[in-house]
Amino acid sequence: MGIRAQGGSLAPGRVVGDGRYRLLAQFGVDERAAAHLWRARDGQLKRDVALTLLVGDPADAEAARLARRTLERAAHASKFGHGGVARVLDVLSLGSGVTSSEGLLGVVVAEWTKGSDLVDLVAQRPVAPAAAARMVQALAEAVDHAHQNGLVLGLDHPQRLRLTPDGALKLAFPGPLPEATLRDDVKALGAVLYLLLTGRWALPGGPAAIPAAPHAPTGRVIPPRSLVPTVPVELSSLAVRTIEDGGHGGIRTSAAILRVLDQVAEAEERTQLIKAVGEEEAVAESDGTVWTTKKPVKDVARRKKLAFGVTVLVVATVVILAWGGMMLINLFQGESKSSGPKINVAASSSQAAPPSGEQPPPAQQKPSPAVGAAVKPSAVAVFNPGSKGDSPGKARNATDGDTVTSWKTDQYDKQFPVLKDGVGLVVTFKDPINLTQVKIDAASPGSKVEIRSADKKNPKLDETKVVGAGDLAAGESTIALQQPQQGQYFILWITQLGEDDSGKFVTELKELTFLPAG
């Protein structure tokens, strides 16, 4: 439905901004500022952009003043770069890209964010608590960086946010309200968490498509856990304490939100580990009392060793039982050889070794994809969007052919993505190659990496494509791409760091080898 404005109707096909931007589809309205959120096509650069159209009568002095303030704040934010915020490309005002006949007071032009609407995400059902925590964690990092630079982002409206293909929330339509404060950004984080957990919006001025959060007779917002019992107490309390202004125990900074989300993530990790490995052995008494016979293992390295030990024990048990069974069969069949069949301990524990002299069925033989000779990159650099550091001067050590030298990340007190989404290396080849495998010699077991393709040397993370992923062991690991990928630029992106003896998080790469399809 078109929206009537001074000088015409805002509808798909209309061109604004001195004839440069053709409106494609509307994605929301922030009625508090008469801001209409559109996807449009830049006719000059032939790309899609996000437009925040400030609609109003140029003769209304107060409306014009508020619009100028919004445009000033948006222009100031154009200098800020973070993966959680769409980059502001241009700001148009009356007499400078916008004419009075257009019925507009200004336009904020930002890069287009691929993905889906936040409103569409919660319309089906609430988001799982662990996923909601991760989404808000990434958004809180953007707020924290902005506030350190004295910037207000203005993300207190759900239709201004979009969910990227990587599962992260991003401010897609920048343009803070004229009177928005740092506190408003923090309250917005609590409201977004509340929305993900319940499907309801807990701040004034939300869109009609989203139900408002219920309030108690005292005026306090009803906690998410009261609406969705599966929500953890910590997340429910975090959302309420962040939204509410009065009383003690409130949360006022994005840094405090990150600390709580980090604690919730660690608790969720421990819970999943206990379920998977059986860390606690419980004995139920007749009266219902449960006694634990082991104390929880808190050290991360010990937990990993415990999980690995259990796996090895299971594999060894299967091998021994298989060997014993073959021995009994040979004994009753009167076999002359008593040493038993040869056991291939390198084979998968789910498959018994074939009898001597027999070939396995053809279906069991999966030919490895043919690979050619390794291709050495012509350049390598640290890929660190929105940040600096992580030893940029040593990036070349990862492809110099010498495993004695290495490149490693900075040491972090917290695991990714608490402080940032990740870090990595971008490699450039002289000519495009048809990449099929990447061999990684690393000294940081527990690290998780993605192989991403890019169209240029310095892309944004959301402009890259994941073509392979895997976990790194101590020593050499091979990551096979989902399918051979033609390209000149590839990124090794670290999404989870390893852990050193001091409890710090770090990943060290000794050598990267890039293998094209043969």
Number of C-alpha atoms within 10 A of each C-alpha: 8 10 11 12 15 16 14 14 14 23 17 16 13 14 19 21 21 12 13 15 24 21 22 17 14 19 16 20 20 20 12 11 19 17 25 21 23 25 24 25 22 19 13 9 8 9 12 20 25 29 31 26 25 26 24 22 18 21 9 10 10 11 17 21 14 17 27 18 16 24 25 16 20 27 19 13 22 16 10 18 17 19 21 22 25 24 23 26 15 16 21 20 21 18 10 11 16 20 19 17 12 23 22 28 29 30 28 24 28 25 19 20 24 16 16 15 20 20 22 14 15 17 15 9 12 17 19 13 21 17 15 21 21 21 20 22 29 23 24 28 23 24 27 22 18 19 19 9 11 11 19 24 26 25 28 26 23 21 22 24 25 25 21 18 13 12 14 20 27 26 25 29 35 28 33 23 23 17 10 16 14 20 17 17 24 27 26 24 25 28 25 29 31 28 26 26 28 24 24 23 23 26 19 11 13 20 17 8 12 16 15 17 20 16 12 9 8 6 8 13 18 16 23 28 18 12 14 13 10 12 20 15 14 13 24 22 16 22 26 23 21 25 26 20 14 9 7 8 10 15 21 19 19 25 18 16 22 21 14 16 23 21 12 20 19 13 12 14 12 18 12 12 15 15 10 10 15 12 20 15 12 13 12 10 9 7 6 8 9 12 12 12 11 10 9 12 14 9 9 12 14 11 18 13 11 15 15 12 12 13 12 11 11 11 15 14 12 15 22 12 11 17 17 14 13 15 18 11 12 17 14 8 9 9 12 8 10 10 9 16 17 12 16 12 12 7 11 11 16 9 11 15 20 14 12 9 6 8 10 11 8 7 6 9 9 7 6 6 13 10 15 15 11 15 14 17 21 11 15 22 20 24 27 21 18 15 11 11 12 19 13 17 11 15 24 20 20 25 23 17 14 11 15 9 15 21 23 21 20 15 17 16 13 16 21 18 16 20 20 20 22 19 26 23 20 26 25 20 16 12 10 12 18 18 26 24 25 20 16 22 22 24 21 22 17 17 22 18 22 21 24 21 24 22 13 15 17 14 16 15 18 15 14 17 17 18 18 21 20 15 15 24 18 13 14 15 16 17 18 19 19 12 14 18 20 15 17 20 25 28 27 23 23 23 18 21 27 21 21 15 7 6 15 15 21 22 26 19 23 23 23 24 19 21 21 19 18 11
